[in-house]
Amino acid sequence: MQAIMEPIFHVPYLTTVVLIGLTMIRTSNGNNYFKWFGIMSVTLGLGDAFHLIPRIIALVTTGFEDHAVSLGFGKFVTSITMTIFYLILYTLWKKRYAISNVPKLDSAMWLLATIRIALCFFPQNQWFIHEPAVTWAIHRNIPFAIMGLIIIVLFYKSGVRHNDKNVKKIALAVVLSFGFYIPVVLWAHVHMLIGMLMIPKTLAYVWIIFIGFGEFRQSRQ
């Protein structure tokens, strides 16, 4: 069942977010906010493709253990691109409200992103092993979780302050994404079905992309 259901979800997901992103980039007509939203969408799709395509191949062929190297490399790439995704989301928050002078926040986000990416390069992550130790998965996700928390607070407070429903929805989507992701990090090695929480986690990101795309379409009417 998993070998059927996951490809049915992953292929349309990857295709949709990349096509939406390219559409927004090509037709943003100088609107940097929507251009960066499109870049973020493409980053999400292409980054996830490095992990999901090998995962689909493993599911329909000889299983995860025989594809440990490609799956591990995909997770490594996705860990980095998701960090970039959050940096772009932070940039979108600044562009949406024309915020420029926040040096402490800028430094915090870039420092956390740098630490997160640096941690991904440590061999202790055991990327190419079928069932790596959980310890380093926790280590590398701590700065990532802090980035997510900052984004949640910024978007929610701005949504309340400006009565901006879509920004509050983005904050909720980030909350949901981490709510589904954290159990996967901690317990997916215990029970394989916990890994299925990555699907609703991914849907939370799709929601973010659809929010931006909906605003983009409205701006062109």
C-alpha positions in Angstrom: 0.0 0.0 0.0 2.8 2.4 0.9 4.5 1.7 -2.4 1.3 2.9 -4.1 0.2 5.8 -1.9 3.5 7.6 -1.6 4.2 8.0 -5.3 0.6 9.1 -5.8 1.2 11.9 -3.3 4.8 12.8 -4.0 4.7 13.2 -7.8 1.8 15.7 -8.0 3.3 17.5 -5.0 6.7 18.0 -6.5 5.2 18.9 -9.9 2.7 21.4 -8.4 5.1 23.4 -6.2 7.7 23.6 -8.9 5.3 24.7 -11.6 3.6 27.3 -9.2 7.1 28.6 -8.3 8.2 28.9 -11.9 4.9 30.6 -12.9 5.3 33.2 -10.1 9.0 33.9 -11.0 8.3 34.3 -14.8 5.1 36.4 -14.4 5.8 38.5 -11.3 6.5 41.5 -13.5 9.0 43.1 -11.2 7.1 42.4 -8.0 9.9 41.2 -5.8 7.6 39.8 -3.1 5.9 37.3 -5.5 9.2 36.6 -7.3 10.8 35.5 -4.0 7.7 33.5 -3.1 8.2 31.7 -6.4 11.8 31.1 -5.7 10.8 29.7 -2.3 8.3 27.4 -3.9 10.9 26.1 -6.4 13.5 25.7 -3.6 10.9 23.6 -1.7 10.1 21.4 -4.7 13.6 20.8 -6.0 15.0 20.3 -2.6 12.4 17.7 -1.7 12.9 16.0 -5.0 16.4 14.9 -4.0 14.9 12.9 -1.2 11.4 11.9 -2.5 12.5 10.6 -5.9 15.0 8.1 -4.4 12.3 7.2 -1.9 9.8 6.4 -4.7 12.5 4.3 -6.5 13.2 2.5 -3.2 9.5 1.8 -2.6 8.9 0.3 -6.0 12.1 -1.7 -6.2 14.2 -3.3 -3.5 13.4 -1.2 -0.4 15.0 1.5 1.6 18.0 -0.5 2.9 19.3 -1.1 -0.7 19.0 2.7 -1.5 20.6 4.0 1.7 23.2 6.2 -0.1 20.8 8.0 -2.4 18.2 8.4 0.4 20.8 9.7 2.7 22.2 12.2 0.2 18.6 13.3 -0.5 18.0 13.9 3.2 21.2 15.9 3.4 20.2 18.1 0.4 16.7 18.6 1.7 18.0 19.6 5.2 20.0 22.4 3.5 17.2 23.5 1.1 14.6 23.6 3.9 17.0 25.9 5.9 17.1 28.1 2.8 13.3 27.9 2.6 13.0 29.5 6.0 15.5 32.2 5.2 13.4 33.1 2.2 10.2 33.0 4.3 11.9 35.4 6.7 12.8 37.6 3.8 9.2 37.5 2.6 8.0 38.7 6.0 10.4 41.7 5.7 9.3 42.5 2.2 5.5 42.2 3.0 5.8 44.9 5.6 8.7 46.9 4.2 10.9 46.1 7.2 14.6 46.8 6.7 16.3 47.7 10.0 16.2 44.6 12.1 20.0 43.7 12.4 19.6 41.5 15.5 16.9 39.4 13.9 18.9 39.2 10.6 22.0 38.1 12.6 20.0 35.5 14.6 18.4 33.9 11.5 21.6 33.8 9.5 23.6 32.5 12.5 21.0 29.7 13.1 20.9 28.8 9.4 24.8 28.7 9.3 24.9 26.5 12.4 22.2 24.2 11.0 23.9 23.8 7.6 27.3 23.3 9.3 25.9 20.6 11.5 24.6 18.8 8.4 28.1 18.3 7.1 29.4 16.4 10.2 30.0 12.8 9.5 28.3 11.9 12.8 25.0 12.4 10.9 25.6 9.0 9.2 23.7 10.1 6.2 24.5 7.0 4.2 23.5 4.5 6.8 20.0 3.0 6.6 19.2 3.6 10.2 21.5 6.3 11.6 21.6 7.3 15.2 19.0 9.8 16.3 21.3 11.9 18.4 22.6 14.0 15.5 19.2 14.3 13.9 18.2 16.1 17.1 21.4 18.2 17.1 20.9 19.5 13.6 17.2 20.2 14.1 17.6 22.4 17.2 18.7 25.5 15.3 16.2 24.7 12.6 13.4 24.5 15.2 14.5 27.8 16.6 14.3 29.3 13.2 10.8 28.0 12.8 9.8 29.4 16.2 11.0 32.8 15.2 9.0 32.6 12.0 5.9 31.6 13.9 6.2 34.5 16.3 7.0 37.0 13.6 4.2 36.0 11.3 1.6 35.6 14.0 2.3 38.9 15.7 2.4 40.7 12.3 -0.9 39.0 11.3 -2.6 40.2 14.5 -1.1 43.7 14.3 -2.1 44.2 10.7 -5.2 42.1 10.7 -3.6 40.0 8.0 -5.4 36.7 7.9 -3.0 35.1 5.4 0.0 35.8 7.5 -1.7 34.2 10.5 -2.4 31.2 8.3 1.2 30.9 7.4 2.2 31.0 11.1 -0.3 28.2 11.7 1.0 26.2 8.8 4.6 26.4 10.2 3.2 25.3 13.6 1.6 22.3 12.0 4.7 21.4 9.9 6.8 21.2 13.0 4.1 19.4 14.9 4.2 16.6 12.3 8.0 16.8 11.8 9.2 16.5 15.4 7.7 13.0 16.0 9.3 11.8 12.8 12.7 13.0 14.0 12.3 11.4 17.4 10.5 8.2 16.8 10.4 7.3 13.1 13.2 4.8 13.7 11.0 3.1 16.3 8.0 2.6 14.0 8.0 3.1 10.3 4.4 4.4 10.1 5.4 7.5 12.1 7.4 8.5 9.0 4.0 8.9 7.2 3.6 12.1 9.2 5.9 13.6 6.7 2.9 13.7 4.3 0.7 16.1 6.4 4.0 18.0 7.2 4.5 18.5 3.5 0.8 19.5 3.1 1.4 22.3 5.6 4.1 23.7 3.3 1.9 23.2 0.3 -0.7 25.4 2.1 1.9 28.1 2.5 2.6 28.0 -1.3 -1.1 28.1 -2.1 -1.6 31.1 0.1 1.1 33.0 -1.8 -0.1 31.8 -5.1 -3.7 32.8 -4.3 -2.5 36.3 -3.4 -0.4 36.4 -6.6 -3.5 35.5 -8.7 -5.6 38.2 -7.0 -2.9 40.8 -7.7 -3.2 40.1 -11.4 -7.0 40.5 -11.6 
